[in-house]
C-alpha cells in the first residue's frame, strides 16, 4: 500500500482516507474495503464522502 500512496499528489486526506481511496481505485467495494481496513462499511462510506468534499469541494451528491 505504501507504494500506492507515494503516487498520490499531496491531498488533504487522513491516512485512512488515503487507504480507502487506494482500495477504491483498485476496484474494491465499500464492504471489501471495510474488511481490508478492519472498519465498518459505514465508516468507509464516510471516508469516501470526506474525500469527495476534500478533493472536489462538494457537500455530497445533492447540488
N, CA, C and O atoms as a DFTB+ gen file, in Angstrom:
252 C
 N C O
     1  1       0.820      -1.195       0.000
     2  2       0.000       0.000       0.000
     3  2       0.862       1.257       0.000
     4  3       0.449       2.277      -0.551
     5  1       2.037       1.213       0.596
     6  2       2.901       2.397       0.671
     7  2       3.288       2.897      -0.708
     8  3       3.341       4.105      -0.941
     9  1       3.559       1.973      -1.630
    10  2       3.932       2.420      -2.972
    11  2       2.765       3.107      -3.674
    12  3       2.982       4.018      -4.474
    13  1       1.543       2.692      -3.393
    14  2       0.377       3.367      -3.967
    15  2       0.250       4.772      -3.421
    16  3      -0.032       5.710      -4.167
    17  1       0.455       4.924      -2.125
    18  2       0.314       6.240      -1.507
    19  2       1.353       7.219      -2.023
    20  3       1.083       8.417      -2.112
    21  1       2.531       6.730      -2.361
    22  2       3.563       7.632      -2.860
    23  2       3.204       8.193      -4.228
    24  3       3.771       9.202      -4.647
    25  1       2.274       7.558      -4.928
    26  2       1.853       8.033      -6.240
    27  2       0.784       9.124      -6.145
    28  3       0.520       9.826      -7.121
    29  1       0.178       9.261      -4.981
    30  2      -0.864      10.265      -4.809
    31  2      -0.257      11.655      -4.709
    32  3       0.771      11.844      -4.059
    33  1      -0.893      12.627      -5.353
    34  2      -0.435      14.001      -5.142
    35  2      -0.757      14.421      -3.707
    36  3      -1.516      13.746      -3.012
    37  1      -0.190      15.509      -3.281
    38  2      -0.445      15.988      -1.918
    39  2      -1.908      16.405      -1.808
    40  3      -2.311      17.432      -2.353
    41  1      -2.685      15.611      -1.111
    42  2      -4.102      15.889      -0.898
    43  2      -4.357      16.013       0.592
    44  3      -3.652      15.398       1.392
    45  1      -5.352      16.797       0.978
    46  2      -5.651      16.969       2.399
    47  2      -6.448      15.782       2.949
    48  3      -7.603      15.942       3.345
    49  1      -5.837      14.597       2.976
    50  2      -6.521      13.381       3.411
    51  2      -5.827      12.776       4.625
    52  3      -4.615      12.905       4.797
    53  1      -6.619      12.116       5.461
    54  2      -6.039      11.342       6.547
    55  2      -5.459      10.057       5.959
    56  3      -5.729       9.719       4.806
    57  1      -4.677       9.358       6.738
    58  2      -4.112       8.086       6.279
    59  2      -5.216       7.094       5.922
    60  3      -5.130       6.412       4.900
    61  1      -6.253       7.009       6.757
    62  2      -7.366       6.085       6.495
    63  2      -8.108       6.459       5.214
    64  3      -8.481       5.582       4.435
    65  1      -8.324       7.758       4.991
    66  2      -8.979       8.202       3.759
    67  2      -8.138       7.837       2.547
    68  3      -8.673       7.381       1.537
    69  1      -6.830       8.030       2.636
    70  2      -5.930       7.686       1.540
    71  2      -5.951       6.177       1.275
    72  3      -5.963       5.749       0.121
    73  1      -5.955       5.377       2.338
    74  2      -6.034       3.925       2.182
    75  2      -7.331       3.529       1.485
    76  3      -7.323       2.726       0.552
    77  1      -8.448       4.100       1.945
    78  2      -9.748       3.793       1.346
    79  2      -9.775       4.203      -0.123
    80  3     -10.313       3.479      -0.961
    81  1      -9.198       5.359      -0.437
    82  2      -9.178       5.826      -1.816
    83  2      -8.353       4.895      -2.705
    84  3      -8.750       4.609      -3.835
    85  1      -7.229       4.427      -2.214
    86  2      -6.396       3.493      -2.987
    87  2      -7.133       2.194      -3.265
    88  3      -7.098       1.680      -4.384
    89  1      -7.804       1.661      -2.243
    90  2      -8.546       0.415      -2.444
    91  2      -9.720       0.641      -3.392
    92  3     -10.017      -0.225      -4.215
    93  1     -10.387       1.780      -3.292
    94  2     -11.481       2.096      -4.203
    95  2     -10.971       2.172      -5.634
    96  3     -11.607       1.658      -6.555
    97  1      -9.829       2.810      -5.817
    98  2      -9.240       2.939      -7.159
    99  2      -8.849       1.584      -7.746
   100  3      -8.792       1.418      -8.965
   101  1      -8.580       0.620      -6.867
   102  2      -8.230      -0.711      -7.360
   103  2      -9.473      -1.561      -7.629
   104  3      -9.362      -2.725      -8.013
   105  1     -10.662      -0.970      -7.425
   106  2     -11.902      -1.650      -7.770
   107  2     -12.628      -2.330      -6.627
   108  3     -13.593      -3.059      -6.857
   109  1     -12.184      -2.107      -5.396
   110  2     -12.823      -2.745      -4.243
   111  2     -14.131      -2.035      -3.889
   112  3     -14.269      -0.827      -4.081
   113  1     -15.085      -2.805      -3.369
   114  2     -16.353      -2.241      -2.891
   115  2     -16.169      -1.710      -1.473
   116  3     -15.154      -1.970      -0.826
   117  1     -17.172      -0.957      -0.996
   118  2     -17.136      -0.452       0.386
   119  2     -16.982      -1.601       1.376
   120  3     -16.215      -1.503       2.334
   121  1     -17.711      -2.687       1.144
   122  2     -17.666      -3.838       2.054
   123  2     -16.277      -4.478       2.042
   124  3     -15.745      -4.826       3.096
   125  1     -15.692      -4.632       0.854
   126  2     -14.353      -5.219       0.756
   127  2     -13.310      -4.318       1.413
   128  3     -12.408      -4.804       2.096
   129  1     -13.431      -3.014       1.210
   130  2     -12.504      -2.062       1.838
   131  2     -12.635      -2.138       3.353
   132  3     -11.633      -2.119       4.069
   133  1     -13.865      -2.223       3.839
   134  2     -14.099      -2.320       5.278
   135  2     -13.401      -3.546       5.852
   136  3     -12.783      -3.471       6.915
   137  1     -13.496      -4.663       5.160
   138  2     -12.836      -5.887       5.619
   139  2     -11.324      -5.714       5.625
   140  3     -10.658      -6.100       6.586
   141  1     -10.784      -5.142       4.571
   142  2      -9.338      -4.946       4.474
   143  2      -8.799      -4.010       5.557
   144  3      -7.703      -4.221       6.075
   145  1      -9.572      -2.979       5.896
   146  2      -9.124      -1.989       6.876
   147  2      -9.618      -2.277       8.290
   148  3      -9.295      -1.547       9.227
   149  1     -10.402      -3.345       8.439
   150  2     -10.967      -3.731       9.743
   151  2     -11.806      -2.614      10.361
   152  3     -11.681      -2.303      11.546
   153  1     -12.673      -2.012       9.521
   154  2     -13.604      -0.980       9.967
   155  2     -14.967      -1.306       9.365
   156  3     -15.074      -2.213       8.540
   157  1     -16.001      -0.586       9.763
   158  2     -17.337      -0.855       9.222
   159  2     -17.475      -0.258       7.823
   160  3     -16.761       0.674       7.455
   161  1     -18.410      -0.816       7.052
   162  2     -18.646      -0.279       5.707
   163  2     -19.207       1.134       5.787
   164  3     -18.991       1.939       4.881
   165  1     -19.922       1.442       6.860
   166  2     -20.427       2.806       7.070
   167  2     -19.256       3.781       7.239
   168  3     -19.297       4.890       6.706
   169  1     -18.227       3.381       7.965
   170  2     -17.045       4.220       8.146
   171  2     -16.342       4.428       6.812
   172  3     -15.892       5.533       6.510
   173  1     -16.245       3.374       6.015
   174  2     -15.655       3.502       4.675
   175  2     -16.450       4.519       3.867
   176  3     -15.871       5.401       3.232
   177  1     -17.761       4.401       3.889
   178  2     -18.612       5.329       3.150
   179  2     -18.367       6.772       3.598
   180  3     -18.298       7.678       2.767
   181  1     -18.237       6.984       4.899
   182  2     -17.970       8.333       5.425
   183  2     -16.590       8.831       4.986
   184  3     -16.433      10.007       4.659
   185  1     -15.594       7.945       4.977
   186  2     -14.267       8.334       4.489
   187  2     -14.355       8.775       3.030
   188  3     -13.762       9.784       2.650
   189  1     -15.088       8.025       2.216
   190  2     -15.203       8.362       0.796
   191  2     -15.972       9.666       0.593
   192  3     -15.654      10.438      -0.312
   193  1     -16.980       9.917       1.426
   194  2     -17.674      11.207       1.366
   195  2     -16.727      12.351       1.701
   196  3     -16.750      13.393       1.046
   197  1     -15.894      12.158       2.721
   198  2     -14.936      13.189       3.118
   199  2     -13.915      13.446       2.018
   200  3     -13.523      14.589       1.784
   201  1     -13.485      12.389       1.345
   202  2     -12.553      12.539       0.219
   203  2     -13.190      13.400      -0.860
   204  3     -12.555      14.308      -1.397
   205  1     -14.440      13.114      -1.173
   206  2     -15.156      13.888      -2.189
   207  2     -15.211      15.363      -1.794
   208  3     -14.978      16.242      -2.624
   209  1     -15.520      15.627      -0.534
   210  2     -15.566      17.027      -0.065
   211  2     -14.189      17.680      -0.135
   212  3     -14.067      18.835      -0.544
   213  1     -13.156      16.946       0.262
   214  2     -11.799      17.498       0.288
   215  2     -11.264      17.785      -1.108
   216  3     -10.665      18.831      -1.358
   217  1     -11.487      16.852      -1.996
   218  2     -10.910      16.948      -3.334
   219  2     -11.765      17.801      -4.268
   220  3     -11.244      18.623      -5.022
   221  1     -13.060      17.602      -4.213
   222  2     -13.963      18.271      -5.156
   223  2     -14.629      19.512      -4.593
   224  3     -15.210      20.304      -5.335
   225  1     -14.546      19.682      -3.284
   226  2     -15.191      20.837      -2.662
   227  2     -16.704      20.743      -2.650
   228  3     -17.387      21.766      -2.599
   229  1     -17.244      19.517      -2.697
   230  2     -18.688      19.339      -2.705
   231  2     -19.173      18.900      -1.340
   232  3     -18.390      18.513      -0.472
   233  1     -20.475      18.967      -1.172
   234  2     -21.106      18.534       0.083
   235  2     -21.974      17.312      -0.171
   236  3     -23.091      17.229       0.339
   237  1     -21.487      16.389      -0.934
   238  2     -22.289      15.197      -1.250
   239  2     -22.808      15.273      -2.659
   240  3     -22.381      16.115      -3.450
   241  1     -23.722      14.400      -2.968
   242  2     -24.207      14.311      -4.344
   243  2     -25.320      15.287      -4.637
   244  3     -25.582      15.583      -5.803
   245  1     -25.991      15.803      -3.605
   246  2     -27.057      16.774      -3.855
   247  2     -26.448      18.126      -4.176
   248  3     -25.519      18.573      -3.504
   249  1     -26.963      18.761      -5.182
   250  2     -26.430      20.056      -5.583
   251  2     -27.521      21.106      -5.575
   252  3     -27.261      22.268      -5.886
